[in-house]
Amino acid sequence: MKTILLLFISMMTLSAQITYKGNSDTNKKHIVFVASDHEYRTEETCTALARILAKHHGYTCTVLYGVNGKGEITAGASDIKGLEALEKADLMFIFTRFLNLPDDQMKHIDNYIKRGGPVVGLRTASHAFKIPKGKTYSKYDFKSKDPKFKNGFGEQILGNTWVGHYGRNHQQGTRIQIIPEQKAHPILTGVKDGAFCHAGGYNGIADETFTVLTNSQPLVSMKKDAAPDTKKPPVPSTWTRHYTAENGKKARVFHSTQGASEDLLDDDYRRMIVNGVFWAVGDEANIKADNDMSFVGKYQPSTFKMGGHAKGVKPADLQDMNSPIMPNKEVKKN
């Protein structure tokens, strides 16, 4: 019995996922977050959003993290255990960057796309995968030359692959501007114009498959009240579209080129992303201007940078919905 118990504890320690249970009486849908990015603290962004969606809105949310050999959450790690959860998921929320997952993990993402599951992607999901030519799933690479899957997951699913920064990242924040003609779109319900994001602009390039909801305007500094950079006119930053799966099914997609953990501190940006989840999963009828978007547990986001993740944190440390995001890190002084 002791051996079995120790084995169970060991397995829990190495688990790369947590699940926040929603209220099945009001919402039976399951959202799976795939979180592993080197720079923008996806492990914080996805955890915070999963808690909001579970506690306030009833979704069951599973968060899958990139981990190291010790089972610790590690920025950009190409080892995400538990992706089989996608086989029955109602929505994949992906925020990854340059991953080269092993085939036995990648196959679950491939299966999800083949069946036409809806997708929400933030920022670096446009270059979610960097998979060498000749591998089983190399078509997902952000520079894929596959004639049937050009530029990989980013272009084929989200609408854009990685095409570069727009302005100076880490030096210029962005102001999110609502497209006037889209004010009545469900995703913009209760969202005020002018949300501030710390993450810099991306070269969002719209085509005829997009419904562009917002533009991002680079600012002259990282301050919320900074003036716009007049040399950088606004570019598309938030949009919806559909992709067509192998079975012919058309699936909803919502994408934002921002999404760093500090971006969620802006109430309007956070509301827009949660509304986008509602829309993508087909629950736009439940979007209300006064839906609760408050954080669950202490939210203390890190400033985005390479290697800036909180060290020594395991998914199990975040299982308590009221635990801080992130534990084991020094809280920033105001």
N, C-alpha and C positions, 0 to 999 in steps of 0.2 A: 504493500500500500504506500509506504514511504517513497519508494522508487517511482511509482506512478504519479504521486503528488509532485515530486521534484521535476519529473518530465513535463507535467502540465504547466508548472510555474515557468520552466525554461521556455516552453512553446509560447506562453503568453508574453514573456519578456522579449522574444524575438519577433513577435507579430508586428507587421508593418502597417497595421490598420486599426482604426477605431470606428465604432458605429454609435451614432446618437439616435435613439429611438424616438420617432414621432408618435403622435396620437393616432392610432389606427382607426379610431372611430370617426375621425374627421378627414384623414388623408392616408391613403394606402400606398402612395408612390415612393419609390426608392431612388435616391440620387447618389451616384458614386463619384467622388472627387478624386482625381489623379493629380498628385502634387509632388513635383520635383523639379525645381529650377535653381540655378546657381546664384541668382542675384536679387530677385525681387521679393523674397520672403513668401513664396507661395504656401509654405507650411503654416504661416500665420494667416494669410488671406483666406485660404480654403477652410481652415479650422474655424475661424470666426464666422464665415458665411454658413458653414454646415450647422453650427450651433443656432444661429438665428433662424434658419429654415426649419430646424427640428423643433426647437422649443416654442417659437412664436407661430409657426405655420404648419406643423404637424408632419412634415416629411421625415422619413427615415433616411439618414445621411451617413454613408460610409466614406471615410477619408483614408486614402491609400498614400503612403509616403515613400519617397526614396530613402533607403537606409544603408548603413554600412554593415560590416560583418558583425558588429556588436548589437545590431538592431537599433542603432541610434539614428534619428532623423538627420540626414546629411544632404545639404543643398546640392541638387543636380545629380544625385546618385542614380545610376542606371540599374537599380534593383528595386522593383516595386512588387512586393508579394501581395497576393489577394486579388489580383485583377480578374479572377474568375467571377467576382461579384458583378462584373459587367454583363454576364450572360443573362441575367434577369433584371438588370437595371432599367429604370424608366428614363434616365437621363445620365449622360456622362458630362461631367464638368472637368475640363482639363486645363491645367496650368503647369506646363512642363517646358523644358528647353534642352535641345540637343541630346536627347536620350538615345541610347543604343541598347534597348532592353533585350534580354535573351528571348529566343523564339517561344519558349513555353509561357512567357508572360505576354509578349507582343501578340500572340495569337488571339488573346481575348479582346484586345482593342480592334484587331482586324475583324473578328467575328461580329463585334458590335456595329462596326461601320457597314459590314456586308448586310446586316439585317435592317439597316436604316434607322438606327437609334438617334434621337435628337442630341445635339451637342451645344454646350456653352464653353467658349474658350476665352481666356484672358491673355493679353500681352504676348509673351514668348511662346504661346501655343501656336503662333504662326510659324515658328521653327521648332516645333515640339520634338522632332526626331532628327538625328544625324546618324544614319545607318549606312555603312559602307556598301558599295556596289557589290553584287554577287550574293548578298545575304537574303534570307527568305523574305524579309519584309523591307527590303531596300527601297521599294517604291514609295514608302512613307517619308523618306529623306527630304529635307527642305529644299534640296537642289535636284530632286529626282528627274531623270531624263526619260522615265517610262512614258511612252506616248499616250498611254491610257490613264496616267496618273501624274501628269507633269507638275513639277515643283511640290509633289508630295501632299501630305496631310494639310499643310497650311493653305495652299491654293485650292485644292480639290474640295476640302470640307469647309474651312473657315472663310475662304475667298481670297486670302493674301498669304504668300510666303514672306519670308524675311527679305525686306528690300531696303533696310537701313534706318538709322535714326533721323529724325527731322528736328534739327536744332541740336544743342549740346546737352546730352544726357548728364544728369547729376549737377548741372549748372542752370538749367532752365526747366522750371515746372510748366504745367499746362493748365489752361482754363477750358472747361468743357462747355461748348456752345450748342444749344438745342437748335436743330433745323426747324425754322418756323412752321413749315408745312407739315411737320410730324408731331406737333404738340399734342394732338389728340391720340397718338399711338398709345396703346395700353402700357408699354414699357416705360413711357414718360409720365405716367400717372403720378401725381404728387411730387414730381421732380422739378425743382427750380433751376433756371438757367444759371450758368456760371460756376459749376462745381470746380473745385481746385484739386488737381492731382500733382503729387510730387514727381511721378514718373514722367519723363520727357516724351516728346512726340515721336510717333512712328510715321513712316511714309505710307499711310493708308491710301490705297488706290482702288476706287470703286469701279464696278462695271455694272452691266445691265441686270445682273442677278441680285444686286444689293438693294436694300432699303436703308439708306443712311439716316440714322437718327440724330447723331451729334457730330460736330467737328471738334478738333482740339486746336487751341491757339497757343503756341509757345510763348512763354513770358520771358522777360529779360533777366529774371533771377528765380530762385526757388521760393520766394516769398509769396504768400497767398494774394496779397494786394499789388503785386508787381505789374508794371505796364506790359502790354503785349509787345512782342518783337515785330516791329513793322516790316522787317525784311522776310518774315515768315508768315504768309497768310494761312488761314485755317485749312486743315486737311481732315478727311473723314477719320473718325475715331471709334464710332459705335455703329454697328449695323446688324440687320437680320438678313438671312438668305435661306435657301434650301439647297441641299445636295441630293442627288439621286443615287440610291443604293443599287447594288447588283440585281436585286429582285425587282427593281423598278419603283420602289417606294421613295417618295420625296420626304425628306426629314428636315425639321426646323433647326436652324443654327442661329445663335446669338454670339457676337464677338465684340470685345472692347480691347483697344490697343493699350489701355492703361491697366491698373490692377495691383500695383505694389501695395504691400501691407499698410503703409501710411496713407495710401489713397482712400482706404475705407473710413478714415477719420472724417471725411467729408460726408455729411448726412445724405446729400442729394446723390452723390456718386454711389454710395452704398445702396441706397434705395433703387437706383437704376439697375444695378447688377442683380439684386434680388428680384426685381420685377422681370428682368430678362430671363431668370430661371423659371419663374411662373409661366411666362409666355412660351419658352422653349418646350416645356413639358406639357403644354396644352391647358394650363390652368389660368389663362388670362382673365377669365370671369371672376376670379378671386383676387385680382389686383385692386386694392383700394388705396386711396390717397393717404389714409391714416393707418395703414398696416404697421404693426410694430416692427421697427428695424433696429431696436436697441441691442447693444452687445450683450452677450451672455458670458459671464465671467470677466475678470479683469483683462482688458485689452491694452497691451503695451507694445505696439508695433516697433520693429527695428527699422532704422534707416537702411534703405536698400544699398547693398554693395556686394561684391564678390566675396565669398567666404564669411559673410556677416551673420550666418545663422547661429542661433543659440546652441551651444555645444552640450553634448551629453543628454539630450532630451530623447526619450523613447515615446512612441505613440501612447503607450499605457499611461504616461504622465499627463496626457491630455484627455483621458477617458471621462474623468469627472467634468461634467459640463460647466461647473463653476470654477474650475482651476484656471490659473492665469495663462494667458497666451502672450509670451512663452514663459514657462518656468525655467529656472536655472540660468537666468540672464539678469544682468544689472539693469534696473529700471532707470530710464532716462530722467535726468533732472531738468525741470522746467526753468 
